[in-house]
Amino acid sequence: GQSLEQPSEVTAVEGAIVQINCTYQTSGFYGLSWYQQHDGGAPTFLSYNALDGLEETGRFSSFLSRSDSYGYLLLQELQMKDSASYFCAADFSGGYQKVTFGTGTKLQVIP
Amino acid sequence: GAGVSQSPSNKVTEKGKDVELRCDPISGHTALYWYRQSLGQGLEFLIYFQGNSAPDKSGLPSDRFSAERTGGSVSTLTIQRTQQEDSAVYLCASSYSGRGGTDTQYFGPGTRLTVL
């Protein structure tokens, strides 16, 4: 089946940089999304990569390497409000199809 | 404009009862998704609608679960004869066209279901 793997927890210091990795199965892979979810809240979209390389949006960047079946979310200048769960999600067809979510990485930002 | 709304926000029910969860997607969004999230866990896909049809029902965990969408808009997820393991947050999302990851999903606030 289609699955994505992420670390379950990451802790980082305020002001630092943190990278959250995601590996996926390649069969039918089309693109990788990232979502943020604060405790008790709904997931919100952060970024999408269909092509190899880095996509930058403010303090957040997302990277994809199709040859390595791997992507990551990079958060710079960490703020306390960045403490949340981060999910990678893969589109395995590019067509009218569901998106499969990873199990999520809980990021804790400490002072 | 208004986002995705879900009702009720919280539902407590007794084991064996039926429950209905409602999702109002963003106006004009043709794709609608239902997910389930247990405490501290990831998102478990349940069902996907494109318009009124459900091309992918693969995530429904049992025949106690069903969903429908009428008029290409509102969707209802029904759980019959609820069990304690059904306790979770049920999230609904909609997107403009449903073209996979190229199409951002907008999530509702969820319905927290507790089965006693």
Interface residues (C-beta under 8 A of the other chain):
Chain A: Y30 G31 L32 S33 Y35 G41 A42 P43 T44 F45 Y48 A50 F87 A89 A90 D91 F92 S93 G94 G95 Y96 Q97 K98 V99 T100 F101 G102 T103 G104 K106
Chain B: A31 Y33 Y35 G40 Q41 G42 L43 F45 Y48 Q50 P55 D56 G59 L91 A93 S97 G98 R99 G100 G101 T102 T104 Q105 Y106 F107 G108 P109 G110
